Amino acid sequence: MKYKLKNKEIELTDEEVKEIVKQNSEPKEEKKIGLEIKNRFTGEVIFTSTKITYKEAVEEAVSQNADLRNADLENADLENADLRNADLRNTNLWDANLRNANLRNVNLRDADLRKANLRNVNLENADLENAKFYGRGGTIKLTKAQVPVFLKALGFLIED
């Protein structure tokens, strides 16, 4: 058969036409851009997300019950992040467990951290303004040495 292509006439067999149609009708593989959340000690990727912000990636990980213990989220912007009902240890779907995670300099403004287990989490210079943070009913104990760091993370200035 003869076909006209950009003012040029070409001749193709039926098989060639079928091959061209097949190549152009097969779904193209989408390029997945996104973020990797890594273990702060080993550098191993512990969660890969198709999202483009850390907030979306962390919420996606939480919704998929990913284990984010030891996650390195330093400097991440998690403002308004919904971290409730999370099971980051895959045991209890109500308690968020970010044990040993690095949340240094993280923006957690207005984040929902209800019933979060933040044991051994580095919250140095984290912004927790208006965060919903109710702990675990007062069962987690702080040492006297931890109190200033915790209060500083909450935005308090400690004076002697």
KEDREN-784624 format. One record per residue: residue in one letter; x, y, z of N, C-alpha, C in turn. Coordinates in nm, 3 decimals. Layout:
<atoms>
<atom gudo="A" n_u="X" n_v="Y" n_w="Z" ca_u="X" ca_v="Y" ca_w="Z" c_u="X" c_v="Y" c_w="Z"/>
...
</atoms>
This chain:
<atoms>
<atom gudo="M" n_u="0.084" n_v="-0.118" n_w="0.000" ca_u="0.000" ca_v="0.000" ca_w="0.000" c_u="0.089" c_v="0.124" c_w="0.000"/>
<atom gudo="K" n_u="0.034" n_v="0.228" n_w="-0.056" ca_u="0.106" ca_v="0.354" ca_w="-0.059" c_u="0.046" c_v="0.448" c_w="0.045"/>
<atom gudo="Y" n_u="0.134" n_v="0.519" n_w="0.119" ca_u="0.092" ca_v="0.615" ca_w="0.222" c_u="0.161" c_v="0.746" c_w="0.196"/>
<atom gudo="K" n_u="0.093" n_v="0.852" n_w="0.230" ca_u="0.152" ca_v="0.985" ca_w="0.216" c_u="0.195" c_v="1.030" c_w="0.354"/>
<atom gudo="L" n_u="0.321" n_v="1.066" n_w="0.368" ca_u="0.377" ca_v="1.106" ca_w="0.496" c_u="0.453" c_v="1.235" c_w="0.476"/>
<atom gudo="K" n_u="0.402" n_v="1.345" n_w="0.532" ca_u="0.466" ca_v="1.477" ca_w="0.520" c_u="0.503" c_v="1.508" c_w="0.375"/>
<atom gudo="N" n_u="0.402" n_v="1.504" n_w="0.291" ca_u="0.419" ca_v="1.535" ca_w="0.149" c_u="0.513" c_v="1.440" c_w="0.077"/>
<atom gudo="K" n_u="0.536" n_v="1.325" n_w="0.135" ca_u="0.622" ca_v="1.226" ca_w="0.072" c_u="0.545" c_v="1.095" c_w="0.067"/>
<atom gudo="E" n_u="0.546" n_v="1.033" n_w="-0.046" ca_u="0.474" ca_v="0.908" ca_w="-0.061" c_u="0.567" c_v="0.792" c_w="-0.030"/>
<atom gudo="I" n_u="0.520" n_v="0.700" n_w="0.057" ca_u="0.600" ca_v="0.581" ca_w="0.088" c_u="0.515" c_v="0.457" c_w="0.067"/>
<atom gudo="E" n_u="0.580" n_v="0.346" n_w="0.048" ca_u="0.509" ca_v="0.222" ca_w="0.027" c_u="0.546" c_v="0.126" c_w="0.139"/>
<atom gudo="L" n_u="0.443" n_v="0.071" n_w="0.205" ca_u="0.463" ca_v="-0.023" ca_w="0.316" c_u="0.381" c_v="-0.148" c_w="0.293"/>
<atom gudo="T" n_u="0.433" n_v="-0.260" n_w="0.342" ca_u="0.356" ca_v="-0.384" ca_w="0.336" c_u="0.257" c_v="-0.383" c_w="0.453"/>
<atom gudo="D" n_u="0.160" n_v="-0.471" n_w="0.447" ca_u="0.063" ca_v="-0.483" ca_w="0.557" c_u="0.135" c_v="-0.519" c_w="0.688"/>
<atom gudo="E" n_u="0.237" n_v="-0.604" n_w="0.681" ca_u="0.312" ca_v="-0.643" ca_w="0.800" c_u="0.386" c_v="-0.523" c_w="0.861"/>
<atom gudo="E" n_u="0.441" n_v="-0.438" n_w="0.779" ca_u="0.510" ca_v="-0.319" ca_w="0.828" c_u="0.412" c_v="-0.223" c_w="0.895"/>
<atom gudo="V" n_u="0.294" n_v="-0.209" n_w="0.838" ca_u="0.191" ca_v="-0.123" ca_w="0.897" c_u="0.149" c_v="-0.179" c_w="1.032"/>
<atom gudo="K" n_u="0.128" n_v="-0.310" n_w="1.040" ca_u="0.089" ca_v="-0.374" ca_w="1.167" c_u="0.197" c_v="-0.351" c_w="1.273"/>
<atom gudo="E" n_u="0.324" n_v="-0.363" n_w="1.235" ca_u="0.435" ca_v="-0.343" ca_w="1.329" c_u="0.440" c_v="-0.199" c_w="1.379"/>
<atom gudo="I" n_u="0.419" n_v="-0.102" n_w="1.291" ca_u="0.418" ca_v="0.039" ca_w="1.330" c_u="0.302" c_v="0.066" c_w="1.426"/>
<atom gudo="V" n_u="0.185" n_v="0.012" n_w="1.396" ca_u="0.069" ca_v="0.030" ca_w="1.483" c_u="0.095" c_v="-0.033" c_w="1.619"/>
<atom gudo="K" n_u="0.152" n_v="-0.153" n_w="1.619" ca_u="0.182" ca_v="-0.223" ca_w="1.746" c_u="0.280" c_v="-0.142" c_w="1.831"/>
<atom gudo="Q" n_u="0.387" n_v="-0.091" n_w="1.770" ca_u="0.487" ca_v="-0.014" ca_w="1.843" c_u="0.428" c_v="0.114" c_w="1.902"/>
<atom gudo="N" n_u="0.337" n_v="0.175" n_w="1.832" ca_u="0.279" ca_v="0.300" ca_w="1.879" c_u="0.160" c_v="0.282" c_w="1.971"/>
<atom gudo="S" n_u="0.109" n_v="0.158" n_w="1.984" ca_u="-0.006" ca_v="0.137" ca_w="2.072" c_u="0.033" c_v="0.073" c_w="2.204"/>
<atom gudo="E" n_u="0.156" n_v="0.021" n_w="2.215" ca_u="0.201" ca_v="-0.039" ca_w="2.340" c_u="0.223" c_v="0.070" c_w="2.443"/>
<atom gudo="P" n_u="0.177" n_v="0.047" n_w="2.566" ca_u="0.197" ca_v="0.150" ca_w="2.668" c_u="0.344" c_v="0.174" c_w="2.693"/>
<atom gudo="K" n_u="0.379" n_v="0.299" n_w="2.700" ca_u="0.517" ca_v="0.338" ca_w="2.727" c_u="0.540" c_v="0.330" c_w="2.877"/>
<atom gudo="E" n_u="0.660" n_v="0.287" n_w="2.915" ca_u="0.694" ca_v="0.282" ca_w="3.057" c_u="0.715" c_v="0.424" c_w="3.107"/>
<atom gudo="E" n_u="0.639" n_v="0.457" n_w="3.214" ca_u="0.651" ca_v="0.591" ca_w="3.270" c_u="0.780" c_v="0.604" c_w="3.348"/>
<atom gudo="K" n_u="0.844" n_v="0.716" n_w="3.332" ca_u="0.964" ca_v="0.744" ca_w="3.411" c_u="0.916" c_v="0.782" c_w="3.551"/>
<atom gudo="K" n_u="0.961" n_v="0.706" n_w="3.650" ca_u="0.918" ca_v="0.730" ca_w="3.787" c_u="1.021" c_v="0.818" c_w="3.857"/>
<atom gudo="I" n_u="0.980" n_v="0.937" n_w="3.889" ca_u="1.067" ca_v="1.024" ca_w="3.966" c_u="1.014" c_v="1.026" c_w="4.108"/>
<atom gudo="G" n_u="1.098" n_v="1.046" n_w="4.199" ca_u="1.051" ca_v="1.049" ca_w="4.336" c_u="1.166" c_v="1.054" c_w="4.433"/>
<atom gudo="L" n_u="1.139" n_v="1.002" n_w="4.552" ca_u="1.235" ca_v="1.010" ca_w="4.661" c_u="1.266" c_v="0.874" c_w="4.719"/>
<atom gudo="E" n_u="1.385" n_v="0.864" n_w="4.774" ca_u="1.423" ca_v="0.746" ca_w="4.848" c_u="1.444" c_v="0.787" c_w="4.993"/>
<atom gudo="I" n_u="1.391" n_v="0.709" n_w="5.084" ca_u="1.415" ca_v="0.731" ca_w="5.226" c_u="1.517" c_v="0.626" c_w="5.267"/>
<atom gudo="K" n_u="1.627" n_v="0.674" n_w="5.326" ca_u="1.738" ca_v="0.584" ca_w="5.357" c_u="1.756" c_v="0.566" c_w="5.507"/>
<atom gudo="N" n_u="1.817" n_v="0.454" n_w="5.541" ca_u="1.856" ca_v="0.425" ca_w="5.678" c_u="1.972" c_v="0.517" c_w="5.713"/>
<atom gudo="R" n_u="1.960" n_v="0.588" n_w="5.825" ca_u="2.063" ca_v="0.687" ca_w="5.860" c_u="2.195" c_v="0.625" c_w="5.901"/>
<atom gudo="F" n_u="2.195" n_v="0.498" n_w="5.932" ca_u="2.319" ca_v="0.431" ca_w="5.972" c_u="2.386" c_v="0.359" c_w="5.856"/>
<atom gudo="T" n_u="2.308" n_v="0.290" n_w="5.774" ca_u="2.366" ca_v="0.207" ca_w="5.668" c_u="2.359" c_v="0.271" c_w="5.530"/>
<atom gudo="G" n_u="2.272" n_v="0.371" n_w="5.514" ca_u="2.253" ca_v="0.431" ca_w="5.382" c_u="2.165" c_v="0.348" c_w="5.291"/>
<atom gudo="E" n_u="2.120" n_v="0.233" n_w="5.342" ca_u="2.033" ca_v="0.144" ca_w="5.265" c_u="1.897" c_v="0.210" c_w="5.241"/>
<atom gudo="V" n_u="1.843" n_v="0.195" n_w="5.121" ca_u="1.712" ca_v="0.249" ca_w="5.089" c_u="1.607" c_v="0.164" c_w="5.161"/>
<atom gudo="I" n_u="1.525" n_v="0.231" n_w="5.246" ca_u="1.422" ca_v="0.157" ca_w="5.318" c_u="1.282" c_v="0.182" c_w="5.263"/>
<atom gudo="F" n_u="1.269" n_v="0.286" n_w="5.180" ca_u="1.141" ca_v="0.310" ca_w="5.113" c_u="1.165" c_v="0.396" c_w="4.989"/>
<atom gudo="T" n_u="1.106" n_v="0.356" n_w="4.879" ca_u="1.113" ca_v="0.432" ca_w="4.755" c_u="0.974" c_v="0.482" c_w="4.723"/>
<atom gudo="S" n_u="0.965" n_v="0.610" n_w="4.694" ca_u="0.836" ca_v="0.673" ca_w="4.668" c_u="0.834" c_v="0.736" c_w="4.530"/>
<atom gudo="T" n_u="0.717" n_v="0.741" n_w="4.471" ca_u="0.700" ca_v="0.810" ca_w="4.344" c_u="0.666" c_v="0.957" c_w="4.367"/>
<atom gudo="K" n_u="0.651" n_v="0.995" n_w="4.493" ca_u="0.616" ca_v="1.133" ca_w="4.528" c_u="0.737" c_v="1.224" c_w="4.513"/>
<atom gudo="I" n_u="0.711" n_v="1.355" n_w="4.508" ca_u="0.822" ca_v="1.448" ca_w="4.487" c_u="0.853" c_v="1.534" c_w="4.610"/>
<atom gudo="T" n_u="0.774" n_v="1.522" n_w="4.717" ca_u="0.806" ca_v="1.592" ca_w="4.841" c_u="0.824" c_v="1.490" c_w="4.953"/>
<atom gudo="Y" n_u="0.906" n_v="1.525" n_w="5.052" ca_u="0.925" ca_v="1.434" ca_w="5.165" c_u="0.794" c_v="1.413" c_w="5.241"/>
<atom gudo="K" n_u="0.714" n_v="1.516" n_w="5.252" ca_u="0.586" ca_v="1.502" ca_w="5.322" c_u="0.502" c_v="1.393" c_w="5.255"/>
<atom gudo="E" n_u="0.487" n_v="1.403" n_w="5.124" ca_u="0.408" ca_v="1.304" ca_w="5.052" c_u="0.471" c_v="1.165" c_w="5.060"/>
<atom gudo="A" n_u="0.605" n_v="1.160" n_w="5.051" ca_u="0.674" ca_v="1.032" ca_w="5.056" c_u="0.659" c_v="0.965" c_w="5.192"/>
<atom gudo="V" n_u="0.673" n_v="1.044" n_w="5.299" ca_u="0.658" ca_v="0.987" ca_w="5.434" c_u="0.514" c_v="0.943" c_w="5.457"/>
<atom gudo="E" n_u="0.418" n_v="1.025" n_w="5.415" ca_u="0.278" ca_v="0.985" ca_w="5.431" c_u="0.247" c_v="0.859" c_w="5.349"/>
<atom gudo="E" n_u="0.306" n_v="0.848" n_w="5.231" ca_u="0.288" ca_v="0.728" ca_w="5.150" c_u="0.348" c_v="0.607" c_w="5.222"/>
<atom gudo="A" n_u="0.467" n_v="0.624" n_w="5.278" ca_u="0.532" ca_v="0.515" ca_w="5.351" c_u="0.446" c_v="0.472" c_w="5.470"/>
<atom gudo="V" n_u="0.392" n_v="0.570" n_w="5.542" ca_u="0.307" ca_v="0.541" ca_w="5.658" c_u="0.182" c_v="0.466" c_w="5.612"/>
<atom gudo="S" n_u="0.121" n_v="0.511" n_w="5.502" ca_u="-0.002" ca_v="0.446" ca_w="5.454" c_u="0.024" c_v="0.303" c_w="5.409"/>
<atom gudo="Q" n_u="0.148" n_v="0.272" n_w="5.373" ca_u="0.184" ca_v="0.136" ca_w="5.330" c_u="0.250" c_v="0.056" c_w="5.442"/>
<atom gudo="N" n_u="0.243" n_v="0.108" n_w="5.563" ca_u="0.299" ca_v="0.041" ca_w="5.680" c_u="0.449" c_v="0.013" c_w="5.665"/>
<atom gudo="A" n_u="0.520" n_v="0.102" n_w="5.599" ca_u="0.665" ca_v="0.086" ca_w="5.583" c_u="0.735" c_v="0.104" c_w="5.717"/>
<atom gudo="D" n_u="0.843" n_v="0.035" n_w="5.736" ca_u="0.922" ca_v="0.044" ca_w="5.858" c_u="1.022" c_v="0.157" c_w="5.841"/>
<atom gudo="L" n_u="0.997" n_v="0.269" n_w="5.906" ca_u="1.084" ca_v="0.386" ca_w="5.894" c_u="1.177" c_v="0.403" c_w="6.013"/>
<atom gudo="R" n_u="1.194" n_v="0.296" n_w="6.092" ca_u="1.290" ca_v="0.306" ca_w="6.201" c_u="1.427" c_v="0.335" c_w="6.142"/>
<atom gudo="N" n_u="1.499" n_v="0.423" n_w="6.204" ca_u="1.633" ca_v="0.465" ca_w="6.161" c_u="1.631" c_v="0.547" c_w="6.032"/>
<atom gudo="A" n_u="1.514" n_v="0.595" n_w="5.992" ca_u="1.505" ca_v="0.675" ca_w="5.869" c_u="1.579" c_v="0.807" c_w="5.886"/>
<atom gudo="D" n_u="1.646" n_v="0.849" n_w="5.781" ca_u="1.715" ca_v="0.977" ca_w="5.782" c_u="1.626" c_v="1.079" c_w="5.711"/>
<atom gudo="L" n_u="1.556" n_v="1.160" n_w="5.789" ca_u="1.466" ca_v="1.261" ca_w="5.735" c_u="1.515" c_v="1.400" c_w="5.772"/>
<atom gudo="E" n_u="1.644" n_v="1.411" n_w="5.800" ca_u="1.700" ca_v="1.540" ca_w="5.841" c_u="1.666" c_v="1.648" c_w="5.738"/>
<atom gudo="N" n_u="1.623" n_v="1.763" n_w="5.788" ca_u="1.587" ca_v="1.881" ca_w="5.708" c_u="1.461" c_v="1.863" c_w="5.622"/>
<atom gudo="A" n_u="1.386" n_v="1.757" n_w="5.640" ca_u="1.265" ca_v="1.736" ca_w="5.559" c_u="1.155" c_v="1.833" c_w="5.601"/>
<atom gudo="D" n_u="1.073" n_v="1.872" n_w="5.507" ca_u="0.958" ca_v="1.956" ca_w="5.535" c_u="0.836" c_v="1.867" c_w="5.546"/>
<atom gudo="L" n_u="0.794" n_v="1.840" n_w="5.671" ca_u="0.679" ca_v="1.753" ca_w="5.698" c_u="0.564" c_v="1.833" c_w="5.758"/>
<atom gudo="E" n_u="0.558" n_v="1.962" n_w="5.722" ca_u="0.451" ca_v="2.047" ca_w="5.774" c_u="0.316" c_v="1.988" c_w="5.735"/>
<atom gudo="N" n_u="0.226" n_v="1.981" n_w="5.832" ca_u="0.091" ca_v="1.926" ca_w="5.815" c_u="0.089" c_v="1.777" c_w="5.783"/>
<atom gudo="A" n_u="0.199" n_v="1.707" n_w="5.803" ca_u="0.203" ca_v="1.564" ca_w="5.772" c_u="0.109" c_v="1.487" c_w="5.865"/>
<atom gudo="D" n_u="0.042" n_v="1.390" n_w="5.810" ca_u="-0.048" ca_v="1.304" ca_w="5.887" c_u="0.028" c_v="1.177" c_w="5.922"/>
<atom gudo="L" n_u="0.080" n_v="1.172" n_w="6.045" ca_u="0.156" ca_v="1.055" ca_w="6.089" c_u="0.081" c_v="0.974" c_w="6.195"/>
<atom gudo="R" n_u="-0.049" n_v="1.000" n_w="6.206" ca_u="-0.128" ca_v="0.921" ca_w="6.301" c_u="-0.173" c_v="0.792" c_w="6.233"/>
<atom gudo="N" n_u="-0.221" n_v="0.703" n_w="6.312" ca_u="-0.266" ca_v="0.572" ca_w="6.263" c_u="-0.157" c_v="0.498" c_w="6.187"/>
<atom gudo="A" n_u="-0.034" n_v="0.532" n_w="6.217" ca_u="0.078" ca_v="0.471" ca_w="6.145" c_u="0.135" c_v="0.355" c_w="6.222"/>
<atom gudo="D" n_u="0.173" n_v="0.253" n_w="6.150" ca_u="0.243" ca_v="0.141" ca_w="6.210" c_u="0.375" c_v="0.126" c_w="6.137"/>
<atom gudo="L" n_u="0.475" n_v="0.189" n_w="6.191" ca_u="0.604" ca_v="0.183" ca_w="6.125" c_u="0.686" c_v="0.065" c_w="6.171"/>
<atom gudo="R" n_u="0.631" n_v="-0.010" n_w="6.267" ca_u="0.694" ca_v="-0.136" ca_w="6.307" c_u="0.609" c_v="-0.253" c_w="6.261"/>
<atom gudo="N" n_u="0.500" n_v="-0.223" n_w="6.195" ca_u="0.406" ca_v="-0.324" ca_w="6.148" c_u="0.347" c_v="-0.408" c_w="6.261"/>
<atom gudo="T" n_u="0.321" n_v="-0.344" n_w="6.375" ca_u="0.259" ca_v="-0.418" ca_w="6.484" c_u="0.129" c_v="-0.356" c_w="6.532"/>
<atom gudo="N" n_u="0.123" n_v="-0.225" n_w="6.543" ca_u="0.005" ca_v="-0.161" ca_w="6.597" c_u="-0.033" c_v="-0.044" c_w="6.508"/>
<atom gudo="L" n_u="-0.145" n_v="-0.050" n_w="6.443" ca_u="-0.182" ca_v="0.052" ca_w="6.344" c_u="-0.219" c_v="0.185" c_w="6.403"/>
<atom gudo="W" n_u="-0.207" n_v="0.202" n_w="6.532" ca_u="-0.238" ca_v="0.333" ca_w="6.590" c_u="-0.113" c_v="0.410" c_w="6.626"/>
<atom gudo="D" n_u="-0.008" n_v="0.341" n_w="6.662" ca_u="0.111" ca_v="0.407" ca_w="6.715" c_u="0.217" c_v="0.425" c_w="6.607"/>
<atom gudo="A" n_u="0.256" n_v="0.547" n_w="6.583" ca_u="0.367" ca_v="0.572" ca_w="6.490" c_u="0.497" c_v="0.541" c_w="6.562"/>
<atom gudo="N" n_u="0.584" n_v="0.466" n_w="6.500" ca_u="0.712" ca_v="0.435" ca_w="6.560" c_u="0.823" c_v="0.487" c_w="6.470"/>
<atom gudo="L" n_u="0.883" n_v="0.595" n_w="6.511" ca_u="0.995" ca_v="0.651" ca_w="6.436" c_u="1.123" c_v="0.631" c_w="6.517"/>
<atom gudo="R" n_u="1.129" n_v="0.522" n_w="6.594" ca_u="1.244" ca_v="0.498" ca_w="6.681" c_u="1.375" c_v="0.516" c_w="6.605"/>
<atom gudo="N" n_u="1.464" n_v="0.587" n_w="6.668" ca_u="1.600" ca_v="0.610" ca_w="6.618" c_u="1.605" c_v="0.688" c_w="6.487"/>
<atom gudo="A" n_u="1.493" n_v="0.741" n_w="6.442" ca_u="1.494" ca_v="0.819" ca_w="6.318" c_u="1.565" c_v="0.952" c_w="6.340"/>
<atom gudo="N" n_u="1.620" n_v="1.006" n_w="6.234" ca_u="1.684" ca_v="1.137" ca_w="6.241" c_u="1.586" c_v="1.241" c_w="6.190"/>
<atom gudo="L" n_u="1.527" n_v="1.316" n_w="6.283" ca_u="1.433" ca_v="1.422" ca_w="6.247" c_u="1.493" c_v="1.558" c_w="6.281"/>
<atom gudo="R" n_u="1.624" n_v="1.566" n_w="6.276" ca_u="1.696" ca_v="1.690" ca_w="6.307" c_u="1.660" c_v="1.795" c_w="6.203"/>
<atom gudo="N" n_u="1.627" n_v="1.915" n_w="6.249" ca_u="1.592" ca_v="2.028" ca_w="6.163" c_u="1.467" c_v="2.005" c_w="6.078"/>
<atom gudo="V" n_u="1.385" n_v="1.909" n_w="6.114" ca_u="1.264" ca_v="1.878" ca_w="6.036" c_u="1.153" c_v="1.976" c_w="6.071"/>
<atom gudo="N" n_u="1.079" n_v="2.017" n_w="5.971" ca_u="0.961" ca_v="2.101" ca_w="5.991" c_u="0.841" c_v="2.010" c_w="6.014"/>
<atom gudo="L" n_u="0.796" n_v="2.004" n_w="6.140" ca_u="0.679" ca_v="1.924" ca_w="6.176" c_u="0.565" c_v="2.014" c_w="6.220"/>
<atom gudo="R" n_u="0.564" n_v="2.139" n_w="6.174" ca_u="0.456" ca_v="2.232" ca_w="6.209" c_u="0.323" c_v="2.172" c_w="6.170"/>
<atom gudo="D" n_u="0.229" n_v="2.179" n_w="6.264" ca_u="0.092" ca_v="2.132" ca_w="6.242" c_u="0.083" c_v="1.985" c_w="6.203"/>
<atom gudo="A" n_u="0.191" n_v="1.909" n_w="6.223" ca_u="0.188" ca_v="1.765" ca_w="6.193" c_u="0.105" c_v="1.693" c_w="6.299"/>
<atom gudo="D" n_u="0.043" n_v="1.585" n_w="6.259" ca_u="-0.036" ca_v="1.504" ca_w="6.351" c_u="0.050" c_v="1.387" c_w="6.397"/>
<atom gudo="L" n_u="0.102" n_v="1.399" n_w="6.519" ca_u="0.190" ca_v="1.297" ca_w="6.577" c_u="0.123" c_v="1.225" c_w="6.693"/>
<atom gudo="R" n_u="-0.009" n_v="1.226" n_w="6.695" ca_u="-0.079" ca_v="1.164" ca_w="6.809" c_u="-0.036" c_v="1.019" c_w="6.826"/>
<atom gudo="K" n_u="-0.010" n_v="0.986" n_w="6.952" ca_u="0.033" ca_v="0.853" ca_w="6.994" c_u="0.160" c_v="0.806" c_w="6.924"/>
<atom gudo="A" n_u="0.242" n_v="0.899" n_w="6.883" ca_u="0.367" ca_v="0.864" ca_w="6.816" c_u="0.469" c_v="0.813" c_w="6.916"/>
<atom gudo="N" n_u="0.542" n_v="0.713" n_w="6.878" ca_u="0.654" ca_v="0.664" ca_w="6.957" c_u="0.779" c_v="0.726" c_w="6.898"/>
<atom gudo="L" n_u="0.831" n_v="0.825" n_w="6.966" ca_u="0.948" ca_v="0.896" ca_w="6.916" c_u="1.072" c_v="0.864" c_w="7.000"/>
<atom gudo="R" n_u="1.073" n_v="0.746" n_w="7.056" ca_u="1.185" ca_v="0.704" ca_w="7.141" c_u="1.315" c_v="0.707" c_w="7.063"/>
<atom gudo="N" n_u="1.415" n_v="0.772" n_w="7.120" ca_u="1.550" ca_v="0.784" ca_w="7.064" c_u="1.556" c_v="0.861" c_w="6.932"/>
<atom gudo="V" n_u="1.452" n_v="0.937" n_w="6.900" ca_u="1.451" ca_v="1.015" ca_w="6.777" c_u="1.529" c_v="1.143" c_w="6.800"/>
<atom gudo="N" n_u="1.610" n_v="1.182" n_w="6.703" ca_u="1.683" ca_v="1.307" ca_w="6.710" c_u="1.590" c_v="1.418" c_w="6.661"/>
<atom gudo="L" n_u="1.539" n_v="1.500" n_w="6.755" ca_u="1.449" ca_v="1.611" ca_w="6.722" c_u="1.519" c_v="1.745" c_w="6.738"/>
<atom gudo="E" n_u="1.652" n_v="1.743" n_w="6.738" ca_u="1.726" ca_v="1.867" ca_w="6.757" c_u="1.687" c_v="1.969" c_w="6.651"/>
<atom gudo="N" n_u="1.650" n_v="2.087" n_w="6.697" ca_u="1.608" ca_v="2.199" ca_w="6.611" c_u="1.487" c_v="2.169" c_w="6.524"/>
<atom gudo="A" n_u="1.411" n_v="2.065" n_w="6.557" ca_u="1.288" ca_v="2.037" ca_w="6.482" c_u="1.182" c_v="2.142" c_w="6.518"/>
<atom gudo="D" n_u="1.102" n_v="2.180" n_w="6.420" ca_u="0.994" ca_v="2.277" ca_w="6.443" c_u="0.866" c_v="2.199" c_w="6.467"/>
<atom gudo="L" n_u="0.819" n_v="2.202" n_w="6.593" ca_u="0.699" ca_v="2.129" ca_w="6.630" c_u="0.583" c_v="2.222" c_w="6.663"/>
<atom gudo="E" n_u="0.588" n_v="2.346" n_w="6.611" ca_u="0.484" ca_v="2.443" ca_w="6.640" c_u="0.348" c_v="2.390" c_w="6.598"/>
<atom gudo="N" n_u="0.254" n_v="2.394" n_w="6.691" ca_u="0.116" ca_v="2.349" ca_w="6.670" c_u="0.103" c_v="2.202" c_w="6.632"/>
<atom gudo="A" n_u="0.208" n_v="2.123" n_w="6.652" ca_u="0.198" ca_v="1.980" ca_w="6.622" c_u="0.105" c_v="1.915" c_w="6.723"/>
<atom gudo="K" n_u="0.027" n_v="1.821" n_w="6.678" ca_u="-0.058" ca_v="1.742" ca_w="6.768" c_u="0.030" c_v="1.631" c_w="6.821"/>
<atom gudo="F" n_u="0.075" n_v="1.652" n_w="6.943" ca_u="0.172" ca_v="1.560" ca_w="7.002" c_u="0.125" c_v="1.524" c_w="7.141"/>
<atom gudo="Y" n_u="0.064" n_v="1.412" n_w="7.155" ca_u="0.009" ca_v="1.374" ca_w="7.285" c_u="0.081" c_v="1.256" c_w="7.346"/>
<atom gudo="G" n_u="0.190" n_v="1.213" n_w="7.285" ca_u="0.268" ca_v="1.104" ca_w="7.342" c_u="0.188" c_v="0.977" c_w="7.350"/>
<atom gudo="R" n_u="0.219" n_v="0.897" n_w="7.450" ca_u="0.151" ca_v="0.768" ca_w="7.466" c_u="0.092" c_v="0.759" c_w="7.605"/>
<atom gudo="G" n_u="0.014" n_v="0.860" n_w="7.641" ca_u="-0.053" ca_v="0.857" ca_w="7.770" c_u="0.040" c_v="0.874" c_w="7.887"/>
<atom gudo="G" n_u="0.155" n_v="0.933" n_w="7.866" ca_u="0.248" ca_v="0.960" ca_w="7.976" c_u="0.329" c_v="0.840" c_w="8.019"/>
<atom gudo="T" n_u="0.333" n_v="0.736" n_w="7.940" ca_u="0.408" ca_v="0.618" ca_w="7.981" c_u="0.555" c_v="0.623" c_w="7.942"/>
<atom gudo="I" n_u="0.591" n_v="0.713" n_w="7.850" ca_u="0.731" ca_v="0.725" ca_w="7.809" c_u="0.802" c_v="0.817" c_w="7.906"/>
<atom gudo="K" n_u="0.914" n_v="0.771" n_w="7.960" ca_u="0.987" ca_v="0.850" ca_w="8.057" c_u="1.103" c_v="0.923" c_w="7.990"/>
<atom gudo="L" n_u="1.128" n_v="1.046" n_w="8.036" ca_u="1.242" ca_v="1.123" ca_w="7.992" c_u="1.342" c_v="1.132" c_w="8.106"/>
<atom gudo="T" n_u="1.469" n_v="1.126" n_w="8.072" ca_u="1.570" ca_v="1.150" ca_w="8.175" c_u="1.584" c_v="1.301" c_w="8.191"/>
<atom gudo="K" n_u="1.641" n_v="1.344" n_w="8.300" ca_u="1.662" ca_v="1.487" ca_w="8.321" c_u="1.748" c_v="1.546" c_w="8.211"/>
<atom gudo="A" n_u="1.842" n_v="1.469" n_w="8.160" ca_u="1.929" ca_v="1.518" ca_w="8.053" c_u="1.852" c_v="1.538" c_w="7.922"/>
<atom gudo="Q" n_u="1.745" n_v="1.462" n_w="7.903" ca_u="1.667" ca_v="1.472" ca_w="7.779" c_u="1.568" c_v="1.589" c_w="7.779"/>
<atom gudo="V" n_u="1.530" n_v="1.636" n_w="7.896" ca_u="1.427" ca_v="1.740" ca_w="7.906" c_u="1.467" c_v="1.868" c_w="7.832"/>
<atom gudo="P" n_u="1.587" n_v="1.923" n_w="7.849" ca_u="1.621" ca_v="2.045" ca_w="7.776" c_u="1.617" c_v="2.028" c_w="7.623"/>
<atom gudo="V" n_u="1.664" n_v="1.914" n_w="7.574" ca_u="1.661" ca_v="1.890" ca_w="7.430" c_u="1.517" c_v="1.882" c_w="7.381"/>
<atom gudo="F" n_u="1.432" n_v="1.815" n_w="7.457" ca_u="1.291" ca_v="1.801" ca_w="7.420" c_u="1.222" c_v="1.937" c_w="7.421"/>
<atom gudo="L" n_u="1.245" n_v="2.015" n_w="7.526" ca_u="1.182" ca_v="2.147" ca_w="7.533" c_u="1.234" c_v="2.239" c_w="7.423"/>
<atom gudo="K" n_u="1.362" n_v="2.229" n_w="7.389" ca_u="1.418" ca_v="2.308" ca_w="7.281" c_u="1.350" c_v="2.271" c_w="7.149"/>
<atom gudo="A" n_u="1.327" n_v="2.142" n_w="7.126" ca_u="1.257" ca_v="2.097" ca_w="7.005" c_u="1.115" c_v="2.152" c_w="6.999"/>
<atom gudo="L" n_u="1.056" n_v="2.174" n_w="7.114" ca_u="0.920" ca_v="2.231" ca_w="7.120" c_u="0.921" c_v="2.383" c_w="7.108"/>
<atom gudo="G" n_u="1.040" n_v="2.440" n_w="7.102" ca_u="1.050" ca_v="2.585" ca_w="7.083" c_u="1.072" c_v="2.666" c_w="7.210"/>
<atom gudo="F" n_u="1.096" n_v="2.596" n_w="7.321" ca_u="1.123" ca_v="2.667" ca_w="7.445" c_u="1.269" c_v="2.707" c_w="7.454"/>
<atom gudo="L" n_u="1.294" n_v="2.825" n_w="7.510" ca_u="1.430" ca_v="2.869" ca_w="7.537" c_u="1.459" c_v="2.836" c_w="7.682"/>
<atom gudo="I" n_u="1.566" n_v="2.765" n_w="7.707" ca_u="1.602" ca_v="2.722" ca_w="7.841" c_u="1.698" c_v="2.824" c_w="7.902"/>
<atom gudo="E" n_u="1.663" n_v="2.875" n_w="8.018" ca_u="1.749" ca_v="2.967" ca_w="8.089" c_u="1.790" c_v="2.908" c_w="8.222"/>
<atom gudo="D" n_u="1.911" n_v="2.941" n_w="8.266" ca_u="1.958" ca_v="2.892" ca_w="8.396" c_u="1.908" c_v="2.983" c_w="8.507"/>
</atoms>
